[in-house]
């Protein structure tokens, strides 16, 4: 019996290995495409938030002339021999992961699907689309909101006129990458709550009862991924709190559906 269990476990590991390999090659392929599109990636995407005509800055300017940004007082420099090549490689890998995220989710779904009951498969229908949609919304939020707020604040923050901001290339790209990816994963909160509720680790009452702690956690996360000014933290906090309230609603719907299925099962059994 133990040998059969061991073989079954090893068999699952083998299947998981191939899912990971296929996901890796998908990231590698899309990363290669991003690598070849170097001029577009760096000129229009990576260094977009560095330019005063970036979409977010134009939006601020339309709201009020006081918010108009004429120039971002900093330069981006590479201070290591392999700095630009290294930045090119890691940026391509990051772009590959973002672009192939739906396929990575598809491979994950293919791995866990055989272990689900029919009603669980039915309830999880649309998982890949919804999770991918939330991730891409988070990525766009990180790129068009978190990144420009951070870049604008940090580039204008000075301790003395004697110090000029020369940002290292890897530091600048690291800020952009952290803002984009962290926002993308934070926007997956409703999906996480969905599965935690399904397996019984989270209930709507628990989420509501601990809302105040959730707010503290959200504020802490906002403080980490945004510059230390109140306006930026509020802008980031609001959508995350909305996602938390949506997660509570999702949890309620799941519990309601589980209760209904349980009652239907009891009624069928007694009949």
ROZA-48150 format. One line per 10 residues: number of its first residue (from 1); their letters; for each residue x, y, z of N, C-alpha, C. Coordinates in Angstrom, 2 decimals, decimal comma. Layout:
BEGIN
NUM	A	X Y Z X Y Z X Y Z | ...
This chain:
BEGIN
1	XXXXXXXXXX	0,82 -1,21 0,00 0,00 0,00 0,00 0,86 1,25 0,00 | 1,88 1,28 0,83 2,76 2,45 0,90 3,50 2,65 -0,40 | 3,84 1,53 -1,07 4,54 1,64 -2,36 3,62 2,25 -3,40 | 2,32 1,82 -3,37 1,37 2,39 -4,32 1,19 3,89 -4,09 | 1,11 4,26 -2,81 0,97 5,68 -2,50 2,19 6,47 -2,94 | 3,36 5,85 -2,75 4,59 6,52 -3,14 4,65 6,70 -4,65 | 4,24 5,64 -5,39 4,23 5,74 -6,84 3,22 6,78 -7,31 | 2,06 6,83 -6,63 1,05 7,81 -6,97 1,58 9,22 -6,74 | 2,27 9,43 -5,63 2,85 10,73 -5,32 3,91 11,10 -6,35 | 4,78 10,15 -6,69 5,81 10,40 -7,68 5,21 10,67 -9,05
11	XXXXXXXXXX	4,10 9,98 -9,32 3,42 10,21 -10,59 2,88 11,63 -10,69 | 2,33 12,13 -9,57 1,85 13,51 -9,54 3,01 14,49 -9,71 | 4,14 14,18 -9,11 5,31 15,04 -9,26 5,78 15,09 -10,71 | 5,72 13,93 -11,38 6,13 13,87 -12,78 5,20 14,71 -13,65 | 3,90 14,62 -13,38 2,93 15,42 -14,13 3,15 16,91 -13,87 | 3,37 17,25 -12,58 3,62 18,64 -12,23 4,88 19,16 -12,92 | 5,88 18,31 -13,01 7,14 18,71 -13,65 6,91 19,12 -15,10 | 6,10 18,37 -15,82 5,85 18,69 -17,21 5,01 19,96 -17,36 | 4,10 20,19 -16,43 3,34 21,45 -16,44 4,28 22,63 -16,24 | 5,22 22,48 -15,32 6,19 23,55 -15,05 7,09 23,77 -16,25
21	XXXXXXXXXX	7,51 22,67 -16,89 8,39 22,78 -18,06 7,69 23,51 -19,20 | 6,41 23,16 -19,44 5,66 23,83 -20,51 5,47 25,31 -20,19 | 5,20 25,61 -18,92 5,05 27,01 -18,51 6,37 27,76 -18,70 | 7,47 27,10 -18,36 8,79 27,71 -18,51 9,08 28,05 -19,97 | 8,76 27,12 -20,87 9,02 27,36 -22,29 8,10 28,44 -22,85 | 6,88 28,54 -22,31 5,98 29,61 -22,74 6,54 30,97 -22,34 | 7,05 31,06 -21,10 7,68 32,30 -20,63 8,92 32,60 -21,46 | 9,70 31,56 -21,76 10,92 31,73 -22,55 10,61 32,24 -23,95 | 9,56 31,68 -24,57 9,19 32,07 -25,93 8,71 33,51 -25,98 | 7,80 33,88 -25,08 7,30 35,25 -25,06 8,41 36,22 -24,62
31	XXXXXXXXXX	9,30 35,73 -23,75 10,44 36,55 -23,35 11,37 36,82 -24,51 | 11,54 35,82 -25,39 12,37 35,99 -26,58 11,77 37,04 -27,51 | 10,44 37,02 -27,64 9,77 38,03 -28,47 10,00 39,42 -27,88 | 9,89 39,52 -26,55 10,13 40,79 -25,88 11,58 41,22 -26,05 | 12,50 40,26 -26,02 13,92 40,55 -26,19 14,19 41,17 -27,57 | 13,52 40,63 -28,59 13,70 41,13 -29,95 13,03 42,50 -30,14 | 12,02 42,77 -29,32 11,32 44,06 -29,42 11,93 45,07 -28,45 | 13,23 45,06 -28,35 13,96 45,89 -27,38 13,61 47,37 -27,50 | 13,67 47,91 -28,71 13,45 49,35 -28,89 12,08 49,78 -28,38 | 11,06 49,02 -28,72 9,69 49,36 -28,29 9,54 49,20 -26,79
41	XXXXXXXXXX	10,04 48,09 -26,25 9,90 47,80 -24,81 10,53 48,90 -23,97 | 11,76 49,27 -24,30 12,48 50,24 -23,46 12,07 51,69 -23,76 | 11,92 52,02 -25,02 11,63 53,41 -25,37 10,23 53,84 -24,94 | 9,23 52,97 -25,17 7,85 53,37 -24,93 7,25 52,82 -23,63 | 7,79 51,71 -23,12 7,21 51,11 -21,91 8,08 51,38 -20,69 | 9,33 50,91 -20,73 10,19 51,05 -19,56 10,45 52,52 -19,22 | 10,80 53,32 -20,23 11,12 54,72 -19,97 9,93 55,65 -20,21 | 8,74 55,09 -20,40 7,54 55,92 -20,53 7,29 56,79 -19,31 | 7,31 56,20 -18,09 7,05 57,01 -16,88 8,13 58,05 -16,60 | 9,24 58,00 -17,34 10,32 58,98 -17,17 10,05 60,27 -17,94
51	XXXXXXXXXX	9,11 60,20 -18,88 8,84 61,34 -19,76 7,66 62,16 -19,24 | 7,76 63,46 -19,38 6,72 64,35 -18,85 5,41 64,24 -19,62 | 5,44 63,67 -20,84 4,21 63,51 -21,61 3,57 62,13 -21,42 | 3,97 61,42 -20,37 3,39 60,12 -20,05 1,90 60,31 -19,78 | 1,09 59,30 -20,09 -0,37 59,40 -20,00 -0,85 59,84 -18,62 | -0,26 59,30 -17,58 -0,67 59,65 -16,21 -0,40 61,11 -15,92 | 0,77 61,60 -16,32 1,11 63,00 -16,08 0,20 63,93 -16,88 | -0,16 63,53 -18,09 -1,08 64,34 -18,90 -2,45 64,39 -18,23 | -2,86 63,27 -17,63 -4,15 63,22 -16,94 -4,14 64,16 -15,74 | -3,06 64,15 -14,97 -2,94 65,06 -13,83 -3,00 66,52 -14,30
61	XXXXXXXXXX	-2,36 66,78 -15,44 -2,31 68,14 -15,96 -3,69 68,62 -16,40 | -4,50 67,70 -16,92 -5,86 68,06 -17,33 -6,74 68,36 -16,14 | -6,45 67,69 -15,00 -7,22 67,95 -13,78 -6,94 69,35 -13,26 | -5,65 69,69 -13,20 -5,26 71,01 -12,70 -3,88 71,37 -13,23 | -3,71 72,63 -13,56 -2,41 73,08 -14,05 -1,33 72,98 -12,97 | -1,76 73,00 -11,72 -0,80 72,88 -10,62 -0,12 71,52 -10,63 | -0,85 70,50 -11,13 -0,32 69,14 -11,15 0,50 68,85 -12,40 | 0,60 69,82 -13,30 1,35 69,59 -14,54 2,83 69,37 -14,24 | 3,40 68,40 -14,94 4,82 68,07 -14,76 5,57 68,46 -16,03 | 6,45 69,41 -15,90 7,22 69,88 -17,05 8,44 69,02 -17,31
71	XXXXXXXXXX	9,06 68,56 -16,24 10,30 67,80 -16,39 10,52 66,94 -15,15 | 11,06 65,75 -15,35 11,44 64,88 -14,24 12,96 64,99 -14,09 | 13,42 65,60 -13,00 14,84 65,94 -12,87 15,72 64,77 -12,47 | 15,88 63,83 -13,36 16,82 62,73 -13,08 17,27 62,10 -14,39 | 18,40 61,43 -14,33 18,92 60,67 -15,47 19,07 59,22 -15,05 | 18,98 58,34 -16,02 19,17 56,91 -15,77 20,52 56,52 -16,36 | 21,36 55,93 -15,53 22,69 55,55 -15,97 22,97 54,09 -15,65 | 23,84 53,49 -16,44 24,31 52,14 -16,19 25,74 52,22 -15,69 | 25,97 51,73 -14,47 27,29 51,89 -13,85 28,09 50,59 -13,79 | 27,57 49,55 -14,42 28,31 48,28 -14,47 28,53 47,88 -15,92
81	XXXXXXXXXX	29,54 47,07 -16,15 29,90 46,67 -17,51 28,75 45,96 -18,21 | 28,11 45,05 -17,49 27,03 44,25 -18,09 25,65 44,77 -17,70 | 25,58 46,01 -17,20 24,33 46,54 -16,68 23,21 46,57 -17,71 | 23,48 47,08 -18,90 22,43 47,20 -19,91 21,99 45,83 -20,44 | 22,97 44,94 -20,64 22,61 43,61 -21,12 21,80 42,85 -20,07 | 22,22 42,96 -18,81 21,50 42,31 -17,72 20,08 42,85 -17,61 | 19,94 44,18 -17,73 18,61 44,79 -17,67 17,74 44,31 -18,83 | 18,36 44,14 -20,00 17,63 43,66 -21,17 17,12 42,23 -20,94 | 17,96 41,37 -20,38 17,59 39,98 -20,14 16,44 39,88 -19,13 | 16,60 40,53 -17,97 15,60 40,40 -16,91 14,30 41,10 -17,27
91	XXXXXXXXXX	14,38 42,18 -18,04 13,16 42,84 -18,49 12,40 41,94 -19,46 | 13,12 41,24 -20,32 12,49 40,32 -21,26 11,82 39,16 -20,52 | 12,49 38,63 -19,49 11,91 37,53 -18,70 10,64 38,00 -17,99 | 10,69 39,21 -17,42 9,52 39,76 -16,74 8,37 39,95 -17,71 | 8,67 40,51 -18,88 7,64 40,69 -19,90 7,09 39,35 -20,36 | 7,98 38,35 -20,49 7,54 37,01 -20,87 6,59 36,42 -19,86 | 6,88 36,61 -18,58 6,00 36,08 -17,53 4,64 36,76 -17,57 | 4,63 38,09 -17,72 3,36 38,82 -17,73 2,52 38,41 -18,93 | 3,13 38,35 -20,10 2,39 38,02 -21,32 1,88 36,58 -21,33 | 2,65 35,68 -20,74 2,26 34,27 -20,76 1,50 33,86 -19,50
101	XXXXXXXXXX	1,12 34,82 -18,66 0,43 34,51 -17,40 -0,83 33,67 -17,61 | -1,68 33,99 -18,60 -2,86 33,13 -18,82 -2,50 31,68 -19,12 | -1,44 31,47 -19,90 -1,04 30,09 -20,20 -0,49 29,40 -18,96 | 0,25 30,12 -18,12 0,75 29,53 -16,87 -0,42 29,11 -16,00 | -1,46 29,94 -15,93 -2,66 29,59 -15,18 -3,35 28,38 -15,80 | -3,34 28,31 -17,13 -3,94 27,17 -17,82 -3,24 25,86 -17,44 | -1,91 25,89 -17,37 -1,16 24,70 -16,97 -1,44 24,35 -15,51 | -1,57 25,37 -14,65 -1,91 25,13 -13,26 -3,30 24,50 -13,15 | -4,23 24,99 -13,95 -5,60 24,47 -13,94 -5,63 23,02 -14,43 | -4,85 22,71 -15,44 -4,79 21,34 -15,94 -4,25 20,38 -14,89
111	XXXXXXXXXX	-3,39 20,90 -14,01 -2,81 20,03 -12,97 -3,81 19,76 -11,85 | -4,56 20,78 -11,42 -5,47 20,60 -10,28 -6,86 20,11 -10,70 | -7,22 20,24 -11,97 -8,56 19,89 -12,43 -8,92 18,42 -12,20 | -8,02 17,46 -12,47 -8,40 16,04 -12,27 -8,75 15,71 -10,83 | -8,28 16,48 -9,86 -8,56 16,19 -8,46 -9,83 16,84 -7,94 | -10,55 17,55 -8,80 -11,77 18,25 -8,39 -13,01 17,43 -8,72 | -14,06 17,63 -7,92 -15,36 17,03 -8,22 -16,01 17,81 -9,36 | -17,04 17,19 -9,95 -17,71 17,82 -11,09 -18,29 19,18 -10,71 | -18,92 19,26 -9,51 -19,53 20,53 -9,12 -18,46 21,58 -8,83 | -17,28 21,16 -8,39 -16,18 22,09 -8,16 -15,65 22,62 -9,48
121	XXXXXXXXXX	-15,56 21,74 -10,47 -15,14 22,19 -11,80 -16,13 23,19 -12,37 | -17,42 22,92 -12,13 -18,46 23,81 -12,63 -18,38 25,17 -11,96 | -18,17 25,17 -10,63 -18,09 26,44 -9,90 -16,85 27,23 -10,25 | -15,78 26,53 -10,67 -14,52 27,20 -11,00 -14,43 27,56 -12,48 | -15,53 27,41 -13,19 -15,54 27,74 -14,61 -15,22 29,23 -14,80 | -14,37 29,53 -15,74 -13,98 30,91 -15,99 -12,82 31,38 -15,13 | -12,22 30,43 -14,37 -11,12 30,77 -13,47 -9,97 31,44 -14,20 | -9,56 30,86 -15,33 -8,41 31,38 -16,07 -8,68 32,79 -16,58 | -9,87 33,00 -17,12 -10,20 34,31 -17,65 -10,25 35,37 -16,55 | -10,95 35,06 -15,45 -11,11 36,03 -14,36 -9,76 36,34 -13,71
131	XXXXXXXXXX	-8,97 35,28 -13,41 -7,67 35,47 -12,77 -6,74 36,26 -13,67 | -6,74 35,98 -14,97 -5,89 36,71 -15,91 -6,33 38,16 -16,03 | -7,65 38,36 -16,07 -8,19 39,72 -16,18 -7,78 40,56 -14,97 | -7,92 39,99 -13,76 -7,53 40,72 -12,56 -6,04 41,01 -12,53 | -5,25 40,03 -12,97 -3,79 40,22 -12,99 -3,40 41,35 -13,94 | -3,98 41,36 -15,13 -3,64 42,41 -16,10 -4,13 43,78 -15,65 | -5,28 43,83 -14,99 -5,77 45,09 -14,44 -4,79 45,59 -13,38 | -4,31 44,65 -12,54 -3,33 45,02 -11,52 -2,03 45,51 -12,13 | -1,58 44,85 -13,19 -0,35 45,26 -13,89 -0,50 46,67 -14,45 | -1,64 46,93 -15,08 -1,88 48,27 -15,63 -1,96 49,31 -14,51
141	XXXXXXXXXX	-2,58 48,94 -13,41 -2,65 49,85 -12,26 -1,26 50,16 -11,73 | -0,44 49,12 -11,63 0,93 49,33 -11,16 1,74 50,18 -12,11 | 1,50 50,03 -13,42 2,28 50,76 -14,41 1,81 52,21 -14,55 | 0,49 52,42 -14,58 -0,03 53,77 -14,85 -0,32 54,57 -13,59 | -0,32 53,93 -12,42 -0,61 54,66 -11,18 0,57 54,61 -10,21 | 0,94 53,38 -9,79 1,97 53,24 -8,76 3,33 53,73 -9,26 | 3,72 53,28 -10,46 5,05 53,64 -10,99 5,23 55,14 -11,19 | 4,33 55,83 -11,91 4,55 57,27 -12,09 4,50 58,06 -10,79 | 3,65 57,64 -9,83 3,63 58,32 -8,54 4,97 58,16 -7,84 | 5,51 56,95 -7,89 6,80 56,68 -7,25 7,93 57,42 -7,94
151	XXXXXXXXXX	7,96 57,35 -9,26 9,03 58,01 -10,02 9,00 59,52 -9,82 | 7,80 60,09 -9,88 7,68 61,54 -9,72 8,11 61,98 -8,32 | 7,66 61,26 -7,30 8,01 61,63 -5,93 9,51 61,51 -5,68 | 10,07 60,34 -6,04 11,47 60,08 -5,73 12,42 60,94 -6,56 | 12,03 61,25 -7,79 12,92 62,08 -8,62 12,94 63,53 -8,17 | 11,86 63,98 -7,53 11,79 65,37 -7,07 12,19 65,53 -5,60 | 12,45 64,41 -4,94 12,84 64,49 -3,54 14,34 64,76 -3,45 | 14,70 65,83 -2,78 16,11 66,19 -2,66 16,45 66,56 -1,21 | 17,65 66,29 -0,84 18,14 66,70 0,48 19,04 67,92 0,37 | 19,50 68,20 -0,86 20,36 69,36 -1,08 20,45 69,62 -2,58
161	XXXXXXXXXX	20,60 70,87 -2,96 20,78 71,22 -4,36 22,12 70,73 -4,91 | 23,00 70,33 -4,02 24,30 69,82 -4,42 24,24 68,39 -4,95 | 23,10 67,72 -4,69 22,96 66,32 -5,08 22,01 66,22 -6,27 | 22,49 65,62 -7,35 21,66 65,41 -8,53 21,27 63,93 -8,61 | 20,03 63,70 -8,98 19,54 62,32 -9,04 20,00 61,62 -10,31 | 20,98 60,76 -10,16 21,40 59,85 -11,23 20,99 58,45 -10,81 | 19,85 57,97 -11,32 19,35 56,66 -10,92 20,05 55,55 -11,71 | 20,43 54,51 -11,00 21,02 53,36 -11,67 19,95 52,65 -12,50 | 20,35 52,13 -13,65 19,41 51,48 -14,56 18,66 50,34 -13,88 | 19,39 49,47 -13,19 18,75 48,32 -12,53 17,83 48,76 -11,40
171	XXXXXXXXXX	18,20 49,87 -10,73 17,35 50,38 -9,66 16,04 50,91 -10,22 | 16,12 51,64 -11,32 14,92 52,20 -11,95 14,00 51,08 -12,44 | 14,58 50,11 -13,16 13,77 49,01 -13,68 13,23 48,15 -12,53 | 14,03 48,00 -11,47 13,57 47,24 -10,31 12,36 47,88 -9,67 | 12,33 49,21 -9,59 11,17 49,92 -9,05 9,94 49,66 -9,91 | 10,11 49,77 -11,22 8,99 49,55 -12,14 8,51 48,10 -12,05 | 9,45 47,16 -12,04 9,08 45,74 -11,99 8,35 45,40 -10,70 | 8,84 45,91 -9,57 8,20 45,62 -8,28 6,80 46,22 -8,22 | 6,64 47,43 -8,74 5,33 48,09 -8,73 4,32 47,33 -9,57 | 4,75 46,89 -10,74 3,85 46,22 -11,68 3,47 44,82 -11,17
181	XXXXXXXXXX	4,46 44,03 -10,80 4,19 42,65 -10,39 3,44 42,59 -9,06 | 3,84 43,43 -8,10 3,15 43,41 -6,80 1,69 43,83 -6,96 | 1,43 44,81 -7,79 0,05 45,23 -8,04 -0,74 44,12 -8,73 | -0,09 43,44 -9,69 -0,76 42,34 -10,38 -1,16 41,23 -9,43 | -0,28 40,87 -8,50 -0,58 39,79 -7,56 -1,58 40,25 -6,49 | -1,51 41,51 -6,07 -2,48 42,02 -5,10 -3,89 41,97 -5,66 | -4,04 42,22 -6,94 -5,36 42,19 -7,58 -5,90 40,76 -7,73 | -5,11 39,77 -7,38 -5,58 38,38 -7,38 -6,28 38,03 -6,06 | -6,44 39,00 -5,16 -7,04 38,75 -3,85 -8,41 38,05 -3,94 | -9,33 38,48 -4,80 -10,62 37,78 -4,88 -10,47 36,31 -5,26
191	XXXXXXXXXX	-9,53 35,98 -6,13 -9,31 34,59 -6,51 -8,79 33,80 -5,31 | -7,87 34,39 -4,56 -7,33 33,73 -3,37 -8,42 33,47 -2,35 | -9,27 34,47 -2,11 -10,36 34,32 -1,15 -11,35 33,25 -1,63 | -11,56 33,19 -2,93 -12,46 32,17 -3,50 -12,01 30,77 -3,11 | -10,73 30,48 -3,33 -10,23 29,14 -3,04 -10,12 28,88 -1,54 | -9,74 29,90 -0,77 -9,66 29,72 0,68 -11,04 29,45 1,28 | -12,05 30,08 0,71 -13,42 29,84 1,17 -13,88 28,44 0,76 | -13,51 28,03 -0,44 -13,90 26,70 -0,94 -13,37 25,59 -0,04 | -12,15 25,75 0,48 -11,57 24,69 1,30 -11,83 24,91 2,79 | -12,59 25,96 3,12 -13,01 26,15 4,50 -12,06 26,90 5,40
201	XXXXXXXXXX	-11,01 27,49 4,87 -10,06 28,21 5,70 -10,51 29,64 6,00 | -11,43 30,14 5,19 -11,90 31,52 5,34 -13,42 31,53 5,24 | -14,06 32,35 6,06 -15,51 32,54 6,01 -15,82 34,03 5,89 | -17,03 34,38 5,41 -17,39 35,80 5,33 -17,34 36,48 6,69 | -17,78 35,78 7,73 -17,75 36,36 9,08 -16,32 36,67 9,51 | -15,40 35,76 9,16 -14,00 35,98 9,51 -13,46 37,22 8,80 | -13,80 37,37 7,53 -13,32 38,52 6,76 -13,90 39,82 7,29 | -15,19 39,79 7,64 -15,82 41,00 8,16 -15,31 41,34 9,55 | -15,13 40,30 10,37 -14,67 40,52 11,74 -13,25 41,08 11,78 | -12,45 40,71 10,80 -11,05 41,15 10,77 -10,80 42,24 9,74
211	XXXXXXXXXX	-11,85 42,96 9,39 -11,71 44,01 8,39 -10,70 45,08 8,84 | -10,73 45,42 10,13 -9,82 46,46 10,62 -8,35 46,02 10,50 | -8,11 44,72 10,72 -6,74 44,23 10,56 -6,35 44,22 9,08 | -7,34 43,92 8,23 -7,09 43,92 6,79 -6,71 45,31 6,31 | -7,38 46,32 6,87 -7,08 47,71 6,50 -5,64 48,06 6,87 | -5,21 47,61 8,06 -3,82 47,87 8,48 -2,84 47,19 7,53 | -3,16 45,94 7,14 -2,29 45,22 6,22 -2,24 45,91 4,87 | -3,40 46,34 4,39 -3,47 47,04 3,10 -2,65 48,33 3,14 | -2,78 49,09 4,22 -2,01 50,32 4,36 -0,52 50,03 4,40 | -0,15 48,93 5,04 1,27 48,55 5,11 1,80 48,20 3,72
221	XXXXXXXXXX	1,00 47,42 2,98 1,40 47,05 1,62 1,51 48,30 0,74 | 0,54 49,21 0,88 0,56 50,45 0,11 1,79 51,27 0,42 | 2,19 51,27 1,70 3,38 52,03 2,10 4,64 51,43 1,51 | 4,63 50,11 1,29 5,81 49,43 0,75 5,97 49,69 -0,75 | 4,86 49,61 -1,49 4,95 49,69 -2,95 4,77 51,11 -3,48 | 4,52 52,08 -2,59 4,35 53,46 -3,06 5,32 54,37 -2,31 | 5,56 55,57 -2,84 6,39 56,53 -2,12 5,71 56,96 -0,83 | 6,49 57,43 0,15 5,93 57,74 1,47 5,19 59,07 1,55 | 4,23 59,28 0,65 3,38 60,44 0,79 1,93 59,98 0,87 | 1,12 60,72 1,59 -0,25 60,31 1,90 -1,10 60,14 0,64
231	XXXXXXXXXX	-0,98 61,05 -0,30 -1,81 61,00 -1,51 -1,61 59,70 -2,28 | -0,35 59,31 -2,49 -0,06 58,09 -3,23 -0,61 56,86 -2,51 | -0,45 56,83 -1,19 -0,92 55,68 -0,42 -2,44 55,57 -0,46 | -3,12 56,70 -0,43 -4,59 56,67 -0,51 -5,04 56,17 -1,88 | -4,38 56,65 -2,94 -4,74 56,24 -4,29 -4,58 54,73 -4,47 | -3,54 54,14 -3,87 -3,32 52,71 -3,98 -4,23 51,94 -3,04 | -4,52 52,50 -1,86 -5,31 51,80 -0,86 -6,76 51,62 -1,30 | -7,34 52,62 -1,93 -8,76 52,57 -2,29 -9,13 51,35 -3,14 | -8,44 51,08 -4,27 -8,83 49,90 -5,06 -8,60 48,58 -4,33 | -7,57 48,53 -3,47 -7,32 47,28 -2,73 -8,43 47,03 -1,72
241	XXXXXXXXXX	-8,91 48,09 -1,07 -10,03 47,94 -0,14 -11,31 47,52 -0,88 | -11,49 48,06 -2,08 -12,64 47,64 -2,89 -12,54 46,16 -3,22 | -11,32 45,71 -3,57 -11,11 44,29 -3,85 -11,41 43,44 -2,61 | -11,08 43,95 -1,44 -11,34 43,21 -0,20 -12,85 43,06 0,02 | -13,61 44,13 -0,23 -15,06 44,06 -0,08 -15,67 43,12 -1,11 | -15,12 43,13 -2,32 -15,58 42,18 -3,35 -15,28 40,75 -2,91 | -14,13 40,55 -2,27 -13,75 39,22 -1,78 -14,73 38,74 -0,72 | -15,20 39,65 0,14 -16,20 39,28 1,15 -17,49 38,83 0,47 | -17,90 39,56 -0,57 -19,10 39,20 -1,31 -18,95 37,84 -1,97 | -17,78 37,60 -2,56 -17,52 36,30 -3,19 -17,57 35,19 -2,15
251	XXXXXXXXXX	-16,99 35,42 -0,99 -16,99 34,43 0,07 -18,41 34,11 0,52 | -19,27 35,14 0,61 -20,67 34,93 0,99 -21,39 34,06 -0,04 | -21,14 34,34 -1,31 -21,79 33,57 -2,38 -21,34 32,12 -2,35 | -20,06 31,89 -2,08 -19,54 30,52 -2,03 -20,18 29,75 -0,87 | -20,21 30,38 0,31 -20,80 29,73 1,49 -22,29 29,45 1,26 | -22,98 30,42 0,66 -24,39 30,23 0,36 -24,60 29,06 -0,59 | -23,74 28,96 -1,61 -23,84 27,86 -2,57 -23,52 26,53 -1,91 | -22,51 26,49 -1,04 -22,16 25,27 -0,34 -23,28 24,81 0,58 | -23,91 25,75 1,27 -25,03 25,43 2,16 -26,20 24,88 1,37 | -26,48 25,49 0,22 -27,57 25,03 -0,63 -27,30 23,62 -1,15
261	XXXXXXXXXX	-26,07 23,36 -1,59 -25,72 22,01 -2,07 -25,83 20,99 -0,96 | -25,42 21,37 0,27 -25,49 20,46 1,41 -26,94 20,12 1,74 | -27,81 21,15 1,71 -29,22 20,92 2,00 -29,88 20,06 0,92 | -29,50 20,31 -0,33 -30,04 19,50 -1,43 -29,61 18,04 -1,29 | -28,37 17,84 -0,87 -27,85 16,48 -0,69 -28,59 15,76 0,44 | -28,85 16,49 1,55 -29,56 15,90 2,68 -30,99 15,56 2,28 | -31,61 16,48 1,50 -32,98 16,22 1,06 -33,07 15,01 0,16 | -32,10 14,85 -0,74 -32,08 13,68 -1,65 -31,85 12,40 -0,86 | -31,00 12,48 0,15 -30,67 11,30 0,95 -31,87 10,82 1,75 | -32,62 11,77 2,35 -33,78 11,39 3,16 -34,93 10,87 2,30
271	X	-35,04 11,41 1,07 -36,09 10,94 0,19 -35,83 9,55 -0,35
